Structure formats: structure tokens, C-alpha cells
Amino acid sequence: MLDKFFKIKNVVKSKIEETPPEKGQVQDVNFLKAKELFDAGKTEEAFGEFGKLYNSGNSKAGFYLGLIYEEGRGREPDIEKAFSFYKNAANAGVMDAQYKLGLMLAEGKGAEKDYEQAVTFFGKAGDKGHAKSLFNLGVINEFGLGVMRDVNRAEVFYQKAADAGLVEGMVRLAKLLFQKGKNEEAKALFDKALTQDKAKANLFIQKILAESGNSDINKQAAHLYEAYKAGDSDAGLRLGKLLIEGGRPEDAFKLFYNLARNGNPDAIHNLANMYYCGIGADKNWEKALELYKTAAEKGFSLSCLNYGIINYTGKGVEVNKDEAFKWIKKGADAGCAKACYLLSLFLLKGAGCNPDEAKSEYWFKRGLKFMEKNKDIPIKINLNNLK
């Protein structure tokens, strides 16, 4: 009897092993493989795998192709391609792609700004429980972005985002509750947000204070300091800039110095600016140059731009147009719009390179694709005098 059982078991096992997996099962296995490569930072390999999956009809792969193109992982950023991949994946029902497409439409990236369509795609993702989409629907309704302002409707969306555990949803909802005089409910939400993520909650509280026109720099600074103490380096950077704005450049210098000691390129760049301009410290061209170069070598685009301009103008160093071209090109490669425009002029006029009108046009158009995150660049250059 047992012999017969084992014979039947072995036959069934062999049949299972001989049966090929369904097409969807193969795609799921290959998708997981591509996702593992992506998460491990092996973007080129992941890109190839996602490409095969996308061509065979896997919409989720389209989302990751869009992400790779949007962030420029292992290739030049291409916002139009990112938008196209997100759109196809979003229309196929991929929640994360619906959220990303909503963001691009709301910000006017890859297409003209269209809040109506943004609301549509945030709504589709929100219906699936996507917390950030629900939060963005709250923002759109609170501020009347492309829709009739409706604070009550915003409150509903913030409540859903908060219920999903989104800290920024809790903070925004608490603000609206305070405005309605529901102080105890608001305080309970603030406390919950601070307990869940102290850094993020303090960041959002400071943001709300700033956008509401609260001129109490010390109050805003206190929230940023709490976020910084909780380990958020971006909060430290924002705090430093706020301290300069509030007339406390020496304190800002100390803060940037501490962040720079940990290798933060943004802080190193800000220290260089302070030495260059003599803000919070005595003017020191040599120190500024050294710091710009350090941050540039770390790939910080604005430092690449400034270090390139210094080499071109000879401010504190010998004029070196080849070095200027090299570093401005690096800043352009890293996505700095001003570096792209300047590189375009270099190529047009043959400054530190051979003239090339086609490449000049390419870099000018590429510069239009990038949104500058920081317009506070102290170093000036007369672009009309390029030789």
C-alpha cells in the first residue's frame, strides 16, 4: 500500500516539475528579480530587466522605468520619458504611478501644469489608500489649487491621510482644527505626530508657521532645531538659512560647520558661500575655494558651478579655462540649470573647448528641463565677455 502511495506521489511530483509556470508567474518572478537589483543600486541591470518586462506588458515595470528616468539613475534625467512611463503605468492602474503622475501634473513637470488631471490621478491612488495622494488632495483643496477652495473637503482628505499614519496629514489636520477652535483635538494630533516621527513633525510645523506668515523666527527655529536634534540633516540646513535670515549668521556658521564635518556637501557649499561673502565669518577666498572644490568633488552641482566660474575668472586662482569647462560640465551633468546655460555659452563661444553649436543647443534645452533648487549663488560672471 505504501509502495503504491509513493509511486503515485513521485508521478505527481514529476508532472508538477514538468509543468511550465504561467506567463504571469514568470513575470512576477522576473519583476522581483528586477526590483532586487534596483533596491541594491544595480540600476543598469535593473533597467534592462524592467525594460523586458515592460515590453511584455508588465505595467509595474513602467513605474520603475519612469522613476529611473525622473531621478537620472545611471543615465541622464529625462522628465518627458519619465512622464510617459508614469502615464502608461497610471492608466493601467498602478497606484504608485498614479501618485507620481499626479505630482508631475501638479508641478508642471514633463507636461503643462494641470491640477484637474492631477486631482484625477491623486484620486485614483487615494481610492486605493495611497496616503500621500490623499494628503495632496487635501493641500489642493485647502489652498484652492485649480479647484474651488474647500477647507472642509481638505479636512476630510487630511483625516484619511492621518488615519493612514502620515505625519504630515496629522500636522495639517491639526492646523485646521486649531483654526476651528478645536484646540484639544489639535494638540492630541500634534502630540501623536511628534511621537510617531519627531523630526518630520517639527519640519512640517515650521513649514506651516512660515506659510502662514508667522514672523517669529525663533519659534520656527525651535522646531527646526528639534528636527535637527532628531537626526534630520535637512532640518539643520534649513535652520542655518533661517538663522542667516534672522540676523544670526554666526550661529548659522557653527551649524553648517558641524554638518560639514560629517561630510554634508550642501553644508560645505554653504560654508564656502559664507567665507566667499564674509557672512558669519571673515572673508577668506582661499578657504572658500577649498570648500567649493571639496563639495564639487562630492558632486554638489552648485559647487561645481562656482568652482568652474572661479577658475574662469581667476578669482583667487590662476585663470584656467579648461578646468572651468570641466567643472561647469560636471555641474550641468548633475542637473544644475545655471551650469547647463553657462556650458551652452562656453560651447557656443569656444571657451575652454572647441565651439560646437549643436552641443550648445543641446545643453541650453537641457537646462530648461531642470528646476533650480537654490538660486542663491553669490558668484557672478559676465556671460557677454566669454572668449
Secondary structure by P-SEA (a helix, b strand, c coil): caaaaaaaaaaaaaaaaaccccaaaaaaaaaaaaaaaaaacaaaaaaaaaaaaaaaccaaaaaaaaaaaaacccccccaaaaaaaaaaaaaaccaaaaaaaaaaaaacccccccaaaaaaaaaaaaaacaaaaaaaaaaaaaacccccccaaaaaaaaaaaaaaccaaaaaaaaaaaaaacaaaaaaaaaaaaaaacaaaaaaaaaaaaaaacccaaaaaaaaaaaaaaaccaaaaaaaaaaaaaaccaaaaaaaaaaaaaaccaaaaaaaaaaaaacccccccaaaaaaaaaaaaaaccaaaaaaaaaaaaacccccccaaaaaaaaaaaaaaccaaaaaaaaaaaaacccccccaaaaaaaaaaaaacccccccccccccccccc
